[in-house]
Amino acid sequence: MQGLPLASWSLGFVAVYLTSVLAVGWFARSRRRDDSLSDYYLGGRSMGLGVLMLTLFATQYSGNALFGFTGQAYRAGFTWLSILHSMIAVVAGYLLFAPQLYRLSREKQFVTPSDYIAFRFPSRALGALVVVCLMVVLVNYVLAQLKVMGHVVQGLSGGQVDGVWGVVLLAVIMLVYSTLGGLRSVAWTDAIQGAMMLTGFILIAVIVHRDLGGWLTAFSELREVAPGKLQPPSGRGAVTWFSTVILIGVGASVYPQAIQRIYAAGSADILKKSLAGMAVLPLFAVVVVLALGFVAIARYPGLEGSAADQVMVLILRDVLATGWLGQIVVTLLLGAILAALMSTADSALLSLSAIFAKDVYRPYLRPGAGDRECARAGQWLVWSVLAVLIWITTVEDLTLYRLFVLKFEILLQVAPAFYLGVNFPSLQAKPILMGLLAGLVTAIAGWSLGWMPLGLHPGTVGLVVNLAVVAAGHWVFPLARK
């Protein structure tokens, strides 16, 4: 990233953006109605259509995906088109449980995903395990954003600002505006970054077509350089394709920050229309990113492992060389990536804060604590976790894709509690708890060992084990239903 020859005004553009998000945080603070957890973490449950749709988009499509997805498309080729089906599966997954969950959240005043679990399955053991899973996922999610954030800062500054110090500065700004305005700040900044990123995608597609030889030429070169990466999957590859759709499609639909946005919708109609929009926006973004990864196979051969995550940087360098429009496009796109990283990270951090405040601090550490004290405890936890994660970003031992997959391996095991819970009223806590434990052991052990039987992800295998145990506990053992 240090080698990107950006103009000096690029830093000015970033400074304007960072100032604007602080202003958004201050304005959001003025719109808070009270100090309740519902107002702070859910924006008063009054989120409108445009903001809800864009904040859901930002939740599902993070800034690190621009690097991680292009890197994986470079490594895997055509088979990574499975991510398109996965995005469709996410929306389909929402439709299976989100409307019912929204109605319950309004009736029972849920604030966190764990509130639903506690209501639907009154088991302290299950509730505690779900809380641990969700907190681990959120920490993992933030770590992935921070790893990319440092690279973007170095690129925008031409290497003048060290990535670690850039992350520290951005983390402080991020925490200031999210602390001030809660979900309102996060959602409104999501709307800004969504508009920037979509504009950047359109412009970079135009640049590739006009100044970098065109898309058809790039794919013709790819056919000559690496024809194997244009082949559709067969056998084991087809199984992995299907497994990826399950892993991401089901896992992403139960992101804790996404579930809280379901709670925050102003009405059931707004939620329904937002989900319809979600079927379009991510698909457009993913198509452009995947195409860039495929183009890079022919233009920059020989990259392996985590080095493939840098192909987006190489493309941006070529776009910069096209002239003043290239400078504008790259600056806008890097600014949008930075905005997406911050918005995604602050969404995860806000959800982490909510879960700690509502599901850990109040029930276990300070029973009877008021909403304001709980929110403050959640904020302190986030500051502490972020400090540790910034240090961890200096250790480059995992590819972005490995981090990306890990959270889905875990989320996939939590999904049955939501999918089955809202659709099968007779299902009890014990089978869900046993299934979750069995699925987690299978998924995490398999992930750590790099185990993919028949091409299936460990999380997908874990989900099969999970559902089998739930079914056995519910239908075979009568005691499980008592």
Secondary structure, DSSP 8 states (H G I E B T S, - for coil): -TT----THHHHHHHHHHHHHHHHHHHHHHT---S-HHHHHHGGG-B-HHHHHHHHHHHHS-HHHHHHHHHHHHHHGGGGGHHHHHHHHHHHHHHHHHHHHHHHHHHHT--SHHHHHHHHS--HHHHHHHHHHHHHHHHHHHHHHHHHHHHHHHHHTTTSS-HHHHHHHHHHHHHHHHHHHTHHHHHHHHHHHHHHHHHHHHHHHHHHHHHSS-HHHHHHHHHHH-GGGGS---THHHHHHHHHHHHHHHHHTT-HHHHHHHHHBSSHHHHHHHHHHHTTHHHHHHHHHHHHHHHHHHHSTT--GGGGGGHHHHHHHHHHTT-HHHHHHHHHHHHHHHHHHHHHHHHHHHHHHHHIIIIIIIIIISTT--HHHHHHHHHHHHHHHHHHHHHHTT---S-HHHHHHHHHHHHHHHHHHHHHHHH-TT--HHHHHHHHHHHHHHHHHHHHHT--GGG--HHHHHHHHHHHHHHIIIII-GGGG-
